[in-house]
């Protein structure tokens, strides 16, 4: 077609486009944009009904970085209320750009700086939000449900000055209901100051609708409504189309998966080992850049180990999902840790890290210091009940004691590390 033929044809094309546009002219508010939708239909959000979908989670152990995450079963908005000991209630919003939060899966609130070693009471107030079709009201009018208040719960904030502390470690649970239920029973009996979930909570993150059940209420249990949870990302949480939504279902400083905190005589570092394959692996479809993240953590690590809360601790522990040292390694398997080891271990050694606690291999293994491994390392088991373990740690100024417990309560290892 030459230029004159094209110009002659153009008005016909433009006219057809104009006809389509006029049929959907949203500037005319006298017309019903959806005549096919009956009056009173909920076109978005949720109608009034039960809001909460199980117990909340207290995430992020540091006193300056504690989040409350409340799972939902309907689209809702709301706020948090908390009180120190028997004091008055304080209100916490989660505002952004003048808007309160709205979600169909979880409401997430960050508490302000908390006093150390205190009982913190809290509850969530929420109501549903829906859009109802009303004639000549474009795309519906917003309708709020009745306010609902969750049960009051409480946890103890960590105390950096405490003479002793205790913790429990889960790892590689991979959505195994039997294992999770047994770990929860043991943890409840041990009453640790905090729970650390050391990666591979899931098999992958495929649907946002499932993620509350994967990370907040596994097997429907209240795993961390009465104690802080320290979340560690595993390599399986890097997988699936909803992996990018993981920060909505976890709570940590700046929504990163590396951070530090103090509990009594323990200075804890949490670091993110990313995936267990090279960034160029075809399984990642060009989305992986974990080497950049590992380098960024190396720079962060150099700074955080200089802080007083860390330097003054009698015991210094690194928690990460993939071990920094793996013996009898097969070529091409579990390779993601090697770059982390190269980038991080010089600073870790200089800073006095005495222990690395990891998972990933699904086999419990205690690895004392030796010539090619300058830091002791403890690896947990799981996910099947026969191989699963709970690591129970207690510490005072003189030593750390680590017990590796099987699900039947018997001990697989009993380790003592002096200060």
C-alpha positions as a Markdown table, in Angstrom:
| # | Residue | x | y | z |
|---|---|---|---|---|
| 1 | Unk | 0.0 | 0.0 | 0.0 |
| 2 | Unk | 1.4 | 3.4 | -1.0 |
| 3 | Unk | 1.1 | 6.6 | 1.1 |
| 4 | Unk | -2.1 | 7.8 | -0.6 |
| 5 | Unk | -3.8 | 4.5 | -0.2 |
| 6 | Unk | -2.8 | 4.4 | 3.5 |
| 7 | Unk | -4.2 | 7.9 | 4.1 |
| 8 | Unk | -7.4 | 7.0 | 2.4 |
| 9 | Unk | -7.9 | 3.9 | 4.5 |
| 10 | Unk | -6.9 | 5.7 | 7.8 |
| 11 | Unk | -10.3 | 7.4 | 8.5 |
| 12 | Unk | -12.0 | 4.1 | 8.4 |
| 13 | Unk | -9.7 | 2.6 | 10.9 |
| 14 | Unk | -9.9 | 5.6 | 13.2 |
| 15 | Unk | -13.7 | 5.7 | 12.9 |
| 16 | Unk | -13.9 | 2.1 | 13.9 |
| 17 | Unk | -11.7 | 2.8 | 16.9 |
| 18 | Unk | -13.8 | 5.8 | 17.9 |
| 19 | Unk | -16.9 | 3.7 | 17.8 |
| 20 | Unk | -15.4 | 1.2 | 20.2 |
| 21 | Unk | -14.3 | 3.9 | 22.5 |
| 22 | Unk | -17.7 | 5.6 | 22.6 |
| 23 | Unk | -19.3 | 2.3 | 23.6 |
| 24 | Unk | -17.1 | 2.3 | 26.8 |
| 25 | Unk | -17.1 | 6.1 | 27.4 |
| 26 | Unk | -16.4 | 6.2 | 31.2 |
| 27 | Unk | -16.7 | 10.0 | 31.2 |
| 28 | Unk | -20.5 | 9.7 | 30.9 |
| 29 | Unk | -21.6 | 9.0 | 34.5 |
| 30 | Unk | -25.2 | 8.7 | 33.4 |
| 31 | Unk | -24.6 | 5.3 | 31.9 |
| 32 | Unk | -24.1 | 2.0 | 33.7 |
| 33 | Unk | -20.7 | 0.7 | 32.8 |
| 34 | Unk | -21.7 | -2.9 | 33.7 |
| 35 | Unk | -25.3 | -3.5 | 32.8 |
| 36 | Unk | -24.6 | -7.2 | 32.9 |
| 37 | Unk | -23.9 | -7.1 | 36.7 |
| 38 | Unk | -27.0 | -7.1 | 39.0 |
| 39 | Unk | -27.5 | -4.4 | 41.6 |
| 40 | Unk | -25.9 | -5.3 | 45.0 |
| 41 | Unk | -23.3 | -7.6 | 43.6 |
| 42 | Unk | -19.9 | -7.5 | 45.3 |
| 43 | Unk | -17.5 | -6.7 | 42.4 |
| 44 | Unk | -14.2 | -6.6 | 44.5 |
| 45 | Unk | -13.0 | -7.2 | 48.0 |
| 46 | Unk | -15.3 | -9.2 | 50.4 |
| 47 | Unk | -18.7 | -8.9 | 52.0 |
| 48 | Unk | -19.0 | -8.8 | 55.8 |
| 49 | Unk | -18.1 | -12.0 | 57.6 |
| 50 | Unk | -15.4 | -13.5 | 59.9 |
| 51 | Unk | -12.1 | -11.7 | 59.2 |
| 52 | Unk | -9.4 | -13.6 | 61.0 |
| 53 | Unk | -7.9 | -16.8 | 59.6 |
| 54 | Unk | -6.1 | -18.2 | 62.6 |
| 55 | Unk | -3.6 | -16.9 | 65.1 |
| 56 | Unk | -1.1 | -14.0 | 64.5 |
| 57 | Unk | 2.7 | -14.3 | 64.4 |
| 58 | Unk | 5.2 | -12.1 | 66.3 |
| 59 | Unk | 8.1 | -11.8 | 63.8 |
| 60 | Unk | 11.5 | -10.1 | 64.2 |
| 61 | Unk | 13.0 | -10.6 | 67.6 |
| 62 | Unk | 14.9 | -7.3 | 68.0 |
| 63 | Unk | 13.2 | -4.8 | 70.4 |
| 64 | Unk | 13.5 | -2.2 | 67.6 |
| 65 | Unk | 12.0 | -4.4 | 64.9 |
| 66 | Unk | 9.0 | -6.4 | 65.9 |
| 67 | Unk | 6.1 | -7.1 | 63.5 |
| 68 | Unk | 2.7 | -8.6 | 64.1 |
| 69 | Unk | 1.2 | -10.5 | 61.1 |
| 70 | Unk | -2.4 | -11.4 | 61.2 |
| 71 | Unk | -3.7 | -13.9 | 58.6 |
| 72 | Unk | -7.0 | -13.1 | 57.0 |
| 73 | Unk | -9.8 | -15.0 | 55.3 |
| 74 | Unk | -11.5 | -12.0 | 53.7 |
| 75 | Unk | -10.3 | -8.7 | 52.3 |
| 76 | Unk | -9.9 | -6.3 | 55.2 |
| 77 | Unk | -8.3 | -3.3 | 56.7 |
| 78 | Unk | -7.5 | -2.6 | 60.3 |
| 79 | Unk | -5.0 | -1.5 | 63.0 |
| 80 | Unk | -3.1 | -3.0 | 65.9 |
| 81 | Unk | -3.4 | -2.2 | 69.6 |
| 82 | Unk | -0.6 | -3.1 | 72.1 |
| 83 | Unk | 0.2 | -2.4 | 75.7 |
| 84 | Unk | 3.3 | -2.8 | 77.8 |
| 85 | Unk | 2.6 | -5.0 | 80.9 |
| 86 | Unk | -0.7 | -3.8 | 82.3 |
| 87 | Unk | -0.5 | -0.3 | 80.8 |
| 88 | Unk | -2.8 | 1.5 | 78.5 |
| 89 | Unk | -3.5 | 0.4 | 74.9 |
| 90 | Unk | -1.6 | 2.1 | 72.1 |
| 91 | Unk | -2.6 | 2.2 | 68.5 |
| 92 | Unk | -0.4 | 1.2 | 65.6 |
| 93 | Unk | -1.2 | 1.9 | 62.0 |
| 94 | Unk | 0.4 | 0.6 | 58.9 |
| 95 | Unk | -0.1 | 3.7 | 56.7 |
| 96 | Unk | 1.2 | 4.2 | 53.2 |
| 97 | Unk | 0.5 | 7.3 | 51.1 |
| 98 | Unk | -2.4 | 8.3 | 53.3 |
| 99 | Unk | -4.0 | 4.8 | 53.1 |
| 100 | Unk | -4.5 | 2.2 | 55.7 |
| 101 | Unk | -3.5 | -1.4 | 54.7 |
| 102 | Unk | -5.9 | -3.5 | 52.8 |
| 103 | Unk | -5.3 | -7.2 | 52.0 |
| 104 | Unk | -7.1 | -10.4 | 51.4 |
| 105 | Unk | -4.3 | -12.5 | 53.0 |
| 106 | Unk | -2.5 | -10.8 | 55.9 |
| 107 | Unk | -2.3 | -7.5 | 57.8 |
| 108 | Unk | 1.2 | -6.6 | 58.9 |
| 109 | Unk | 2.1 | -4.0 | 61.6 |
| 110 | Unk | 5.5 | -2.8 | 62.8 |
| 111 | Unk | 5.6 | -2.0 | 66.5 |
| 112 | Unk | 7.6 | 1.0 | 67.8 |
| 113 | Unk | 10.7 | 0.5 | 69.9 |
| 114 | Unk | 9.8 | -1.8 | 72.8 |
| 115 | Unk | 11.2 | -1.8 | 76.3 |
| 116 | Unk | 13.5 | -4.8 | 76.9 |
| 117 | Unk | 12.3 | -7.9 | 78.8 |
| 118 | Unk | 8.6 | -6.8 | 79.1 |
| 119 | Unk | 5.3 | -8.5 | 78.6 |
| 120 | Unk | 3.7 | -7.0 | 75.5 |
| 121 | Unk | -0.1 | -7.5 | 75.1 |
| 122 | Unk | -1.6 | -7.0 | 71.7 |
| 123 | Unk | -4.7 | -7.4 | 69.6 |
| 124 | Unk | -5.9 | -6.6 | 66.0 |
| 125 | Unk | -9.0 | -4.7 | 65.1 |
| 126 | Unk | -10.2 | -5.2 | 61.5 |
| 127 | Unk | -13.2 | -5.1 | 59.2 |
| 128 | Unk | -14.0 | -6.3 | 55.7 |
| 129 | Unk | -13.9 | -4.1 | 52.7 |
| 130 | Unk | -16.0 | -4.7 | 49.6 |
| 131 | Unk | -17.2 | -2.8 | 46.5 |
| 132 | Unk | -21.0 | -3.2 | 45.8 |
| 133 | Unk | -22.6 | -2.5 | 42.4 |
| 134 | Unk | -24.9 | 0.5 | 42.7 |
| 135 | Unk | -26.7 | 1.8 | 39.6 |
| 136 | Unk | -24.9 | 4.7 | 37.9 |
| 137 | Unk | -22.0 | 4.5 | 40.5 |
| 138 | Unk | -19.0 | 3.5 | 38.5 |
| 139 | Unk | -17.6 | 0.1 | 39.5 |
| 140 | Unk | -19.4 | 0.1 | 42.8 |
| 141 | Unk | -19.4 | 1.9 | 46.2 |
| 142 | Unk | -17.1 | 0.9 | 49.0 |
| 143 | Unk | -18.8 | -0.9 | 51.9 |
| 144 | Unk | -17.2 | -1.6 | 55.3 |
| 145 | Unk | -18.1 | -4.6 | 57.4 |
| 146 | Unk | -18.6 | -4.6 | 61.2 |
| 147 | Unk | -15.3 | -4.1 | 63.2 |
| 148 | Unk | -13.9 | -7.3 | 64.8 |
| 149 | Unk | -11.3 | -7.6 | 67.5 |
| 150 | Unk | -9.0 | -10.5 | 67.8 |
| 151 | Unk | -8.3 | -12.4 | 71.0 |
| 152 | Unk | -5.8 | -10.6 | 73.3 |
| 153 | Unk | -2.3 | -12.3 | 73.2 |
| 154 | Unk | 1.0 | -11.5 | 74.8 |
| 155 | Unk | 4.7 | -12.2 | 74.3 |
| 156 | Unk | 7.9 | -11.1 | 76.1 |
| 157 | Unk | 10.3 | -8.8 | 74.3 |
| 158 | Unk | 13.9 | -10.0 | 74.3 |
| 159 | Unk | 16.2 | -8.6 | 76.9 |
| 160 | Unk | 19.8 | -7.9 | 75.7 |
| 161 | Unk | 20.9 | -7.5 | 79.3 |
| 162 | Unk | 19.5 | -10.8 | 80.6 |
| 163 | Unk | 22.0 | -13.1 | 82.3 |
| 164 | Unk | 20.7 | -16.1 | 80.2 |
| 165 | Unk | 18.6 | -16.9 | 77.2 |
| 166 | Unk | 17.1 | -19.9 | 75.4 |
| 167 | Unk | 16.0 | -20.6 | 71.8 |
| 168 | Unk | 14.6 | -23.3 | 69.6 |
| 169 | Unk | 15.5 | -23.9 | 65.9 |
| 170 | Unk | 13.4 | -25.6 | 63.3 |
| 171 | Unk | 14.6 | -26.2 | 59.8 |
| 172 | Unk | 13.5 | -27.9 | 56.5 |
| 173 | Unk | 9.9 | -28.6 | 57.6 |
| 174 | Unk | 8.7 | -28.5 | 54.0 |
| 175 | Unk | 5.0 | -28.4 | 54.9 |
| 176 | Unk | 5.2 | -31.8 | 56.7 |
| 177 | Unk | 2.2 | -31.6 | 59.0 |
| 178 | Unk | 3.3 | -34.5 | 61.3 |
| 179 | Unk | 6.8 | -33.0 | 61.8 |
| 180 | Unk | 5.5 | -29.5 | 62.4 |
| 181 | Unk | 3.0 | -30.6 | 65.0 |
| 182 | Unk | 5.7 | -32.5 | 66.9 |
| 183 | Unk | 8.1 | -29.6 | 66.7 |
| 184 | Unk | 5.4 | -27.3 | 68.0 |
| 185 | Unk | 4.6 | -29.6 | 70.9 |
| 186 | Unk | 8.3 | -29.7 | 71.9 |
| 187 | Unk | 8.8 | -26.0 | 71.6 |
| 188 | Unk | 5.7 | -25.2 | 73.7 |
| 189 | Unk | 7.1 | -27.5 | 76.5 |
| 190 | Unk | 10.6 | -25.9 | 76.3 |
| 191 | Unk | 9.3 | -22.3 | 76.4 |
| 192 | Unk | 12.2 | -20.7 | 74.6 |
| 193 | Unk | 12.8 | -16.9 | 74.5 |
| 194 | Unk | 12.6 | -17.1 | 70.7 |
| 195 | Unk | 12.0 | -19.5 | 67.9 |
| 196 | Unk | 14.2 | -19.5 | 64.8 |
| 197 | Unk | 12.8 | -21.1 | 61.6 |
| 198 | Unk | 15.9 | -21.8 | 59.6 |
| 199 | Unk | 14.6 | -22.0 | 56.0 |
| 200 | Unk | 12.7 | -24.3 | 53.7 |
| 201 | Unk | 9.4 | -23.8 | 55.4 |
| 202 | Unk | 7.8 | -24.5 | 52.1 |
| 203 | Unk | 8.3 | -26.5 | 49.0 |
| 204 | Unk | 7.8 | -23.4 | 46.9 |
| 205 | Unk | 5.8 | -20.2 | 46.9 |
| 206 | Unk | 3.2 | -20.7 | 44.1 |
| 207 | Unk | 0.0 | -19.2 | 45.3 |
| 208 | Unk | -0.4 | -16.2 | 47.7 |
| 209 | Unk | -3.5 | -17.7 | 49.0 |
| 210 | Unk | -1.5 | -20.5 | 50.5 |
| 211 | Unk | 1.3 | -18.5 | 52.0 |
| 212 | Unk | -0.3 | -17.7 | 55.4 |
| 213 | Unk | -0.6 | -21.4 | 55.9 |
| 214 | Unk | 3.0 | -22.0 | 54.8 |
| 215 | Unk | 4.6 | -19.2 | 57.0 |
| 216 | Unk | 2.2 | -18.1 | 59.7 |
| 217 | Unk | -0.1 | -20.9 | 60.6 |
| 218 | Unk | 1.5 | -24.1 | 59.4 |
| 219 | Unk | -0.8 | -27.0 | 60.0 |
| 220 | Unk | -3.2 | -24.5 | 61.6 |
| 221 | Unk | -0.9 | -24.1 | 64.6 |
| 222 | Unk | -0.1 | -21.0 | 66.7 |
| 223 | Unk | 3.7 | -21.3 | 66.3 |
| 224 | Unk | 4.7 | -17.7 | 67.3 |
| 225 | Unk | 1.9 | -15.8 | 68.8 |
| 226 | Unk | 3.5 | -15.9 | 72.3 |
| 227 | Unk | 7.2 | -15.7 | 71.5 |
| 228 | Unk | 9.1 | -13.9 | 68.7 |
| 229 | Unk | 9.9 | -15.7 | 65.5 |
| 230 | Unk | 13.2 | -15.1 | 63.8 |
| 231 | Unk | 12.6 | -15.9 | 60.1 |
| 232 | Unk | 15.4 | -17.3 | 57.8 |
| 233 | Unk | 14.8 | -17.7 | 54.1 |
| 234 | Unk | 15.6 | -21.0 | 52.5 |
| 235 | Unk | 16.3 | -21.8 | 48.9 |
| 236 | Unk | 12.8 | -23.2 | 48.4 |
| 237 | Unk | 11.3 | -19.9 | 49.4 |
| 238 | Unk | 13.1 | -18.4 | 46.4 |
| 239 | Unk | 11.0 | -20.6 | 44.1 |
| 240 | Unk | 7.6 | -20.1 | 42.5 |
| 241 | Unk | 5.7 | -17.1 | 41.1 |
| 242 | Unk | 4.7 | -15.9 | 44.5 |
| 243 | Unk | 8.2 | -15.8 | 45.9 |
| 244 | Unk | 8.3 | -12.1 | 45.3 |
| 245 | Unk | 5.5 | -11.7 | 47.8 |
| 246 | Unk | 7.4 | -13.3 | 50.7 |
| 247 | Unk | 8.0 | -10.0 | 52.6 |
| 248 | Unk | 4.2 | -9.7 | 53.0 |
| 249 | Unk | 4.2 | -12.9 | 55.1 |
| 250 | Unk | 7.4 | -12.3 | 57.0 |
| 251 | Unk | 8.8 | -9.6 | 59.3 |
| 252 | Unk | 12.4 | -8.4 | 59.5 |
| 253 | Unk | 14.4 | -5.2 | 59.4 |
| 254 | Unk | 13.8 | -3.4 | 56.1 |
| 255 | Unk | 12.0 | -6.5 | 54.8 |
| 256 | Unk | 15.5 | -8.0 | 54.1 |
| 257 | Unk | 16.4 | -11.6 | 55.0 |
| 258 | Unk | 19.5 | -10.6 | 56.8 |
| 259 | Unk | 19.6 | -8.9 | 60.2 |
| 260 | Unk | 21.0 | -9.1 | 63.7 |
| 261 | Unk | 19.6 | -9.1 | 67.2 |
| 262 | Unk | 20.7 | -9.6 | 70.9 |
| 263 | Unk | 19.1 | -11.9 | 73.4 |
| 264 | Unk | 20.9 | -12.1 | 76.8 |
| 265 | Unk | 24.5 | -13.2 | 76.2 |
| 266 | Unk | 23.9 | -14.2 | 72.6 |
| 267 | Unk | 24.5 | -11.9 | 69.6 |
| 268 | Unk | 22.6 | -13.5 | 66.7 |
| 269 | Unk | 23.2 | -12.8 | 63.0 |
| 270 | Unk | 20.7 | -14.1 | 60.4 |
| 271 | Unk | 22.0 | -14.2 | 56.8 |
| 272 | Unk | 20.5 | -15.2 | 53.5 |
| 273 | Unk | 22.3 | -17.9 | 51.5 |
| 274 | Unk | 19.9 | -17.6 | 48.6 |
| 275 | Unk | 19.7 | -20.5 | 46.1 |
| 276 | Unk | 21.8 | -23.6 | 46.0 |
| 277 | Unk | 22.7 | -23.3 | 42.3 |
| 278 | Unk | 24.5 | -20.7 | 40.2 |
| 279 | Unk | 22.5 | -17.6 | 39.2 |
| 280 | Unk | 22.9 | -18.7 | 35.6 |
| 281 | Unk | 21.1 | -22.0 | 36.1 |
| 282 | Unk | 18.3 | -22.5 | 33.6 |
| 283 | Unk | 15.9 | -23.3 | 36.4 |
| 284 | Unk | 15.8 | -19.6 | 37.4 |
| 285 | Unk | 14.8 | -18.3 | 34.0 |
| 286 | Unk | 17.2 | -15.3 | 34.2 |
| 287 | Unk | 15.6 | -14.0 | 37.5 |
| 288 | Unk | 18.4 | -14.9 | 39.9 |
| 289 | Unk | 20.9 | -12.4 | 41.1 |
| 290 | Unk | 21.9 | -14.0 | 44.5 |
| 291 | Unk | 25.6 | -13.3 | 44.0 |
| 292 | Unk | 24.8 | -9.5 | 44.2 |
| 293 | Unk | 22.9 | -10.1 | 47.4 |
| 294 | Unk | 25.6 | -12.2 | 49.0 |
| 295 | Unk | 28.2 | -9.4 | 48.2 |
| 296 | Unk | 25.8 | -6.8 | 49.7 |
| 297 | Unk | 25.6 | -8.9 | 52.9 |
| 298 | Unk | 29.4 | -9.1 | 53.0 |
| 299 | Unk | 29.5 | -5.3 | 53.2 |
| 300 | Unk | 26.7 | -5.2 | 55.7 |
| 301 | Unk | 28.4 | -7.8 | 57.9 |
| 302 | Unk | 31.6 | -5.7 | 58.1 |
| 303 | Unk | 29.6 | -2.9 | 59.6 |
| 304 | Unk | 27.2 | -4.7 | 62.0 |
| 305 | Unk | 30.0 | -6.6 | 63.8 |
| 306 | Unk | 31.4 | -3.2 | 64.9 |
| 307 | Unk | 28.3 | -2.3 | 66.8 |
| 308 | Unk | 28.5 | -2.5 | 70.6 |
| 309 | Unk | 25.5 | -4.8 | 71.1 |
| 310 | Unk | 27.4 | -7.4 | 69.0 |
| 311 | Unk | 30.9 | -6.9 | 70.2 |
| 312 | Unk | 30.0 | -7.1 | 73.9 |
| 313 | Unk | 28.2 | -10.4 | 73.6 |
| 314 | Unk | 29.9 | -13.5 | 75.2 |
| 315 | Unk | 28.5 | -15.7 | 72.4 |
| 316 | Unk | 28.2 | -14.9 | 68.7 |
| 317 | Unk | 26.1 | -17.2 | 66.4 |
| 318 | Unk | 25.3 | -17.1 | 62.7 |
| 319 | Unk | 22.1 | -18.7 | 61.5 |
| 320 | Unk | 21.7 | -19.4 | 57.8 |
| 321 | Unk | 19.9 | -22.0 | 55.8 |
| 322 | Unk | 22.6 | -23.5 | 53.6 |
| 323 | Unk | 25.7 | -24.6 | 55.5 |
| 324 | Unk | 29.0 | -22.7 | 54.9 |
| 325 | Unk | 30.9 | -26.0 | 55.1 |
| 326 | Unk | 29.6 | -29.3 | 53.6 |
| 327 | Unk | 31.7 | -32.4 | 53.7 |
| 328 | Unk | 31.6 | -35.2 | 51.1 |
| 329 | Unk | 30.0 | -32.8 | 48.7 |
| 330 | Unk | 29.1 | -34.1 | 45.3 |
| 331 | Unk | 30.1 | -32.0 | 42.2 |
| 332 | Unk | 27.5 | -29.4 | 41.4 |
| 333 | Unk | 25.4 | -30.1 | 44.5 |
| 334 | Unk | 24.8 | -27.6 | 47.3 |
| 335 | Unk | 27.2 | -25.2 | 45.6 |
| 336 | Unk | 25.5 | -22.0 | 46.7 |
| 337 | Unk | 27.2 | -21.9 | 50.0 |
| 338 | Unk | 30.8 | -21.6 | 48.5 |
| 339 | Unk | 30.5 | -18.0 | 47.5 |
| 340 | Unk | 28.9 | -17.1 | 50.9 |
| 341 | Unk | 31.8 | -18.8 | 52.7 |
| 342 | Unk | 34.4 | -17.0 | 50.5 |
| 343 | Unk | 32.7 | -13.6 | 51.1 |
| 344 | Unk | 31.6 | -13.8 | 54.7 |
| 345 | Unk | 34.0 | -16.1 | 56.6 |
| 346 | Unk | 37.0 | -13.7 | 56.9 |
| 347 | Unk | 34.7 | -11.2 | 58.7 |
| 348 | Unk | 32.9 | -13.9 | 60.7 |
| 349 | Unk | 36.2 | -15.3 | 62.0 |
| 350 | Unk | 37.7 | -11.9 | 62.9 |
| 351 | Unk | 34.4 | -10.9 | 64.7 |
| 352 | Unk | 34.5 | -14.0 | 66.9 |
| 353 | Unk | 31.6 | -16.0 | 65.5 |
| 354 | Unk | 31.9 | -19.4 | 67.4 |
| 355 | Unk | 29.0 | -21.3 | 65.8 |
| 356 | Unk | 27.1 | -21.5 | 62.5 |
| 357 | Unk | 23.6 | -23.2 | 62.7 |
| 358 | Unk | 22.2 | -24.3 | 59.4 |
| 359 | Unk | 19.9 | -26.8 | 57.7 |
| 360 | Unk | 19.4 | -27.7 | 54.0 |
| 361 | Unk | 21.0 | -31.2 | 53.9 |
| 362 | Unk | 18.1 | -32.9 | 55.7 |
| 363 | Unk | 20.6 | -34.8 | 57.8 |
| 364 | Unk | 21.7 | -33.8 | 61.3 |
| 365 | Unk | 25.4 | -33.3 | 61.6 |
| 366 | Unk | 27.7 | -31.8 | 64.2 |
| 367 | Unk | 31.0 | -30.4 | 62.8 |
| 368 | Unk | 33.5 | -29.2 | 65.3 |
| 369 | Unk | 36.4 | -26.9 | 64.3 |
| 370 | Unk | 39.2 | -28.5 | 62.2 |
| 371 | Unk | 42.0 | -27.3 | 60.0 |
| 372 | Unk | 39.8 | -26.6 | 56.9 |
| 373 | Unk | 36.8 | -25.3 | 59.0 |
| 374 | Unk | 37.7 | -22.5 | 61.4 |
| 375 | Unk | 34.2 | -22.2 | 62.9 |
| 376 | Unk | 32.0 | -25.0 | 64.5 |
| 377 | Unk | 28.9 | -25.8 | 62.6 |
| 378 | Unk | 25.7 | -27.6 | 63.5 |
| 379 | Unk | 23.2 | -28.8 | 60.9 |
| 380 | Unk | 19.6 | -29.8 | 61.7 |
| 381 | Unk | 17.7 | -32.7 | 60.1 |
| 382 | Unk | 14.2 | -33.0 | 58.5 |
| 383 | Unk | 11.7 | -32.9 | 57.0 |
| 384 | Unk | 10.4 | -36.4 | 57.5 |
| 385 | Unk | 9.6 | -37.4 | 61.2 |
| 386 | Unk | 12.3 | -40.0 | 61.2 |
| 387 | Unk | 15.0 | -37.5 | 60.4 |
| 388 | Unk | 13.6 | -34.2 | 61.8 |
| 389 | Unk | 15.3 | -32.5 | 64.7 |
| 390 | Unk | 14.7 | -29.6 | 67.1 |
| 391 | Unk | 17.8 | -27.7 | 68.2 |
| 392 | Unk | 17.4 | -26.4 | 71.7 |
| 393 | Unk | 20.0 | -23.8 | 72.8 |
| 394 | Unk | 20.6 | -22.3 | 76.2 |
| 395 | Unk | 23.3 | -19.8 | 77.1 |
| 396 | Unk | 24.7 | -17.9 | 80.0 |
| 397 | Unk | 27.9 | -15.9 | 80.3 |
| 398 | Unk | 30.0 | -19.0 | 80.7 |
| 399 | Unk | 28.8 | -21.4 | 77.9 |
| 400 | Unk | 26.3 | -22.3 | 75.3 |
| 401 | Unk | 24.6 | -25.7 | 75.5 |
| 402 | Unk | 23.0 | -27.2 | 72.4 |
| 403 | Unk | 20.8 | -30.2 | 72.5 |
| 404 | Unk | 19.7 | -31.8 | 69.2 |
| 405 | Unk | 16.4 | -33.5 | 69.9 |
| 406 | Unk | 14.5 | -36.0 | 67.8 |
| 407 | Unk | 10.8 | -35.9 | 67.6 |
| 408 | Unk | 10.4 | -38.6 | 70.2 |
| 409 | Unk | 12.3 | -36.4 | 72.6 |
| 410 | Unk | 15.5 | -38.4 | 72.6 |
| 411 | Unk | 18.8 | -36.7 | 72.3 |
| 412 | Unk | 20.9 | -36.9 | 69.1 |
| 413 | Unk | 23.6 | -34.7 | 70.4 |
| 414 | Unk | 24.6 | -32.7 | 73.5 |
| 415 | Unk | 27.2 | -30.0 | 72.8 |
| 416 | Unk | 28.8 | -27.4 | 75.1 |
| 417 | Unk | 30.8 | -24.4 | 73.9 |
| 418 | Unk | 32.6 | -22.3 | 76.4 |
| 419 | Unk | 32.6 | -18.5 | 76.2 |
